[in-house]
Structure formats: structure tokens, C-alpha cells
Amino acid sequence: MDKLVITGGRRLAGEVAVSGAKNAALPILCASLLTAEPLTLSNVPALNDIRTMLKLLEQMGVKVARDGDSVTLDASGLGNPVAAYELVKTMRASVLVLGPLVARHGEASVSLPGGCAIGARPVDQHIKGLTAMGAEVSVEHGYVNARATRLKGARLFTDMVTVTGTENLMMAACLADGETVIENAAREPEVVDLAQCLNAMGARISGAGTDVIRIRGVERLTGATHRIMPDRIETGTYLCAAAVTGGDVRLTGTSAGYLDAVVDKLMDAGCDIDSEKSPSHEAIHLKAPRRLKAVSIRTAPYPAFPTDMQAQFMAVNAVAEGTAVIRETIFENRFMHAVELIRLGADIKIDGNTAVVTGVDKLTGATVMATDLRASASLVIAGLVAEGETTVERIYHLDRGYERLEDKLAALGAVVRRQKA
Ligand code: EPZ
């Protein structure tokens, strides 16, 4: 398995381009199942999770053509509405084919994703919503089997805010008979990006970005072209990497608007951050002090501090001045990076879903192990400031969600190299 070897102590400076959003691209790729016409997407990031989703769609009979960061998908010849365990177990977001398959093809058999490192990750709300729309759903032998001649519009309420739950149900409702209202909907920007793509395909969605989304079902959707929004978590990750090294970095092709909570916390920590926005260009510029101040965070659904930035911010607090309290309220097991940061010399006390981080003057390099996508990013950030060499193992986790991470960091002055297995 590949490793990343980082020599800490370099201040990041310069400019790097942010890629398209993984968590917008994944549901939008599945939206291709809702139409027999070609859907062309641009700014699609080159990530392992994207490759996995494209493989899953091709297994179902979707024709996929790639040209640089553009992908054209044609689901006119769909034959096999099955998402098999072998693929689904490697990427939970596969569950996003469920709603579109039932809506347009009347049936679907999708393996239960199973848990992952950060939690049990159930999909009961996806099932509850489809059932409320008239689908017959059974769960047996590890698969969700759903069928419906035509889904009916319904008033849906999710027990908790669920991003892919909202996305699955929104896609299913596009072709339902009548109007669907999703209450307690996720407000994440990726949900809004999906709704914009669906409306370009002829859907009639309003309220995306609020906690009440209305979808008036239509008979069919057409093809469309859509540009994937920038990846706000990649953006936040590089902002944290720059901040912790006392850096001066410009991130292009992205906007602070998707990350107010993270930008606020980095400014509280002592960074100067400004956004540049013009019709043809958007960027964020961060200048950090030599040492940051510790800042407490509490994760929650958008627009609050995103759980996907918690691990990265723990690395920032590990070397900040003072003590910070980090509360993780979304996933039950999302502190696995803490024990690895402690191996680098961090002072972190975990109590349930709360971590108390007391900043230390320095971390020292060591070999550490990545356990999940964002935990890996946290270890890379710590390695950038740790004295000496840090080797991050099992970086296949990183390759799922970060495009050419070592190249982008090296372009900002980091000393980092990939050690092939
Ligand atoms: C999405 O996962 C993201 N993935 C995650 O990003 C992100 O961490 C998460 O939203 C929260 O923002 C994609 O968009 C592909 P949820 P998702 O459903 O939709 C519980 C990354 O690093 N829940 O919003 O699976 C669930 O257990 C990944 O890019 C149920 O109980 O998350 C969790 O506690 C990691 N039943 C909470 O809700 C359900 O049916 C929020 O989960 C659904 C969810």
C-alpha cells in the first residue's frame, strides 16, 4: 500500500486550484439514471470514489465517456438495476443509485452499504422515504430490494438531517406522480448543486438549500450539461494546511461562501482571510500568523461547522496556543485520527464525542496510519508541521477524496513524496 512521506517545517505559500466537489459529483453522476438522454458533467474530480461510481454505473449498462474533467453518461440502455456488495462495500455513496433506479426503472436491488470506520451509517431514512412514496421495499440477504410501478408524491420527514438521504429522495421525487415535500431536509451546498442539475434536466424543484424542499413530479427528464461545484472540504483542508504552517496561500476556483463556519473559526484562530469574486473568477486568500490560537468547534449540519472538517481542525488545534474543545455530533466514531496525532506528540483527551486538545509547542515526526478519508488529511496536516519525517500509511483513504494531494502540497512548498508500495 502506498505511503506519503512528509518532512515538516515548511511554510506553505503560493497558489493552488481546487477541484470539483466529490460529494456533489457522486449524487449528480447517479442523476444520469433518471433520463434516457446524455448528461454531460464538467469539473468532475479525478478521485477513486468517482472511478468506483462510474464503474458501478457501467455495470448497470450506463455508457460513460470521459474527456479530461468532463464525463458524459448515457443511461438509455440500462439493463441491470443491481448495485452489488463487492462495489458498494468500498463506497457507501453507492446507495445514491437507489432512488433514481426505482423512480425511472421501477426496481432496484442495492446492497446495504454496511458500516465504515466512522460509524454504522444506516440507510433507514432512505428506505422510510421511498416506502412513503409507495415503493415496496424489502431488506434481505444484505440487499435493499425496492420496486414501484410509479412513485407517488408524499410529504416526507427525515428523523435526522441526512445528506444522501435528502439527495436520494429528491431524485426519486422528480419522476413521482404529484408533489413531494421533504421536511428537515439537508441544506448542504452539494444538495443545492444536485437540485440545479436536476432542474436543468427538467425537474421542478424549489427550496433546495433550505430545510423544506418541494419537488413537483414530471413525466420524464431530459439530458443536460452541468458544471460540478468546487469542493468545499478540499478547500477547507488546504486552508487548514496553510494556517498551521504560518502560510500565505491563494486557493482558486473556489469560494468562501460554502465554508463560512470554517472561515470564521480560522479567523478566530488569527488568520486573515479574504474572498475574491468576479464573473469569471473566484478565489480565497489566507495569511496565517506564526502561531494560531486554539479555537473550540462543534460539528453540526450545514451551515454549521462541517463534520468533514473536524479531523483537519483537530490537527490545527494540536499546535495552537491554548486549549480547545471539539464536539463531534454527527458520527459516533470520528476521532480515530486522535490516537495517531498523539503518536506525533499531540495532547488530546477523548471523552465520548468530546475531545479536549491542549496545544503543544511542537509535534515530532513518526509513522502513523490513516483510518478514513478525513482522518488521513488530518495526519498529513500534522506532518506538515511535525519536526522531522512523518510517514502516513494506508493513503488509499486519501486517494478516495483528494485529487493529486501530494502534487498540490508540493506546489505550495511542502516536502512530500508518495512512496509506492
Ligand atoms: C454525507 O454522508 C457525506 N458523504 C459525508 O462525507 C458527510 O460526512 C455526511 O454527509 C455528513 O455531512 C457524501 O455526501 C457522499 P448523513 P451521509 O446521512 O449522507 C445518520 C466524506 O468524508 N443517518 O448526512 O452518509 C448517520 O448515521 C464523507 O466525504 C441515519 O441514522 O451522511 C449520521 O449519524 C464522510 N439513517 C447522520 O445521520 C439514515 O438513513 C448524518 O448522516 C441516514 C443517516
Boltz pocket constraint, residues with backbone or C-beta under 6 A from the ligand:
constraints:
  - pocket:
      binder: B
      contacts: [[A, 22], [A, 23], [A, 26], [A, 93], [A, 119], [A, 120], [A, 121], [A, 122], [A, 123], [A, 124], [A, 125], [A, 126], [A, 160], [A, 161], [A, 162], [A, 163], [A, 164], [A, 165], [A, 307], [A, 308], [A, 329], [A, 330], [A, 331], [A, 332], [A, 373], [A, 374], [A, 401]]
      max_distance: 6.0
